[in-house]
Amino acid sequence: MDDLLEQNVNSKGKPSNAQRRYLERGLDQPGGKLPLFDGDGQRIKDQTIKSCLSKGWCEPWYRNPIKPDWLVCKLTAEGRSVLSREKL
C-alpha cells in the first residue's frame, strides 16, 4: 500500500521554479490563499496555476464575479506536502 502511495506522489513530479514560488506564497496566508500577482505586481500565468491545479497542489477557492476568468485558489495538503519534500 505504501508503495502505491509513493508511486502516486512521484507521478506528480516536482514543482518547477515558477510553480514552487507560486505555491510558497500560500504558506503564510490565511487558509492557504494563493496570489493572483507575484511580488513585482505581475499577474501569475494561468499555465502555472492550471498545472498546479491539475497536480492537486492547489484547488479553486471561489469565483470572482467581477473577473470570472481569474483563478482564485488555495493551497492543498498535497501542495504543502510537495513543498516540504522539496526542502529535504
C-alpha positions in Angstrom: 0.0 0.0 0.0 2.8 2.5 0.9 4.5 1.7 -2.4 1.3 2.6 -4.3 1.0 5.9 -2.4 4.7 6.7 -3.0 4.3 5.9 -6.7 1.2 8.2 -6.9 3.1 11.1 -5.3 6.2 10.6 -7.5 4.0 10.5 -10.7 3.1 14.1 -10.0 6.7 15.1 -10.1 8.4 18.1 -8.5 7.2 21.7 -9.0 9.0 23.9 -11.4 10.6 27.1 -10.0 7.5 29.1 -11.1 5.1 26.6 -9.5 7.2 26.5 -6.3 7.3 30.3 -6.0 3.5 30.4 -6.5 2.7 27.7 -4.0 5.1 29.0 -1.4 3.2 32.3 -1.3 0.2 30.4 0.2 2.1 29.0 3.1 1.8 32.1 5.3 -1.7 33.2 4.1 -4.9 32.6 6.0 -6.5 29.4 4.6 -3.5 29.0 2.2 -4.9 31.6 -0.2 -2.7 31.8 -3.3 -1.9 35.1 -5.0 -3.1 36.4 -8.4 0.0 38.6 -8.7 3.7 38.0 -8.0 5.9 40.1 -5.7 6.5 42.5 -8.6 2.8 43.1 -9.3 2.8 40.9 -12.5 -0.1 38.5 -12.9 0.7 34.8 -12.2 0.5 33.0 -15.5 -2.7 30.9 -16.0 -0.5 28.0 -17.2 1.3 27.9 -13.8 -2.0 28.0 -11.9 -3.7 25.4 -14.1 -0.7 23.0 -13.9 -0.7 23.2 -10.1 -4.5 22.6 -10.1 -4.1 19.5 -12.3 -1.5 18.1 -9.9 -3.7 18.6 -6.9 -1.3 21.1 -5.3 -4.0 23.8 -5.2 -7.7 24.0 -5.6 -10.2 26.7 -6.5 -11.2 28.8 -3.6 -14.0 30.9 -5.1 -15.2 32.6 -8.3 -14.7 36.3 -8.6 -17.9 37.6 -10.1 -16.2 40.8 -11.4 -13.3 38.8 -13.0 -14.7 35.3 -13.7 -11.6 34.3 -15.7 -9.3 34.8 -12.7 -8.4 31.6 -10.9 -8.5 32.3 -7.1 -7.0 29.2 -5.5 -5.8 27.9 -2.2 -3.0 25.6 -1.3 -4.0 21.9 -0.6 -2.5 19.5 1.8 -0.8 17.8 -1.2 0.7 21.2 -2.1 2.0 21.7 1.4 3.5 18.2 1.3 5.3 18.7 -2.0 6.8 21.9 -0.7 8.0 20.2 2.4 9.5 17.3 0.4 11.4 19.9 -1.8 13.1 21.3 1.3 14.5 17.8 2.3 
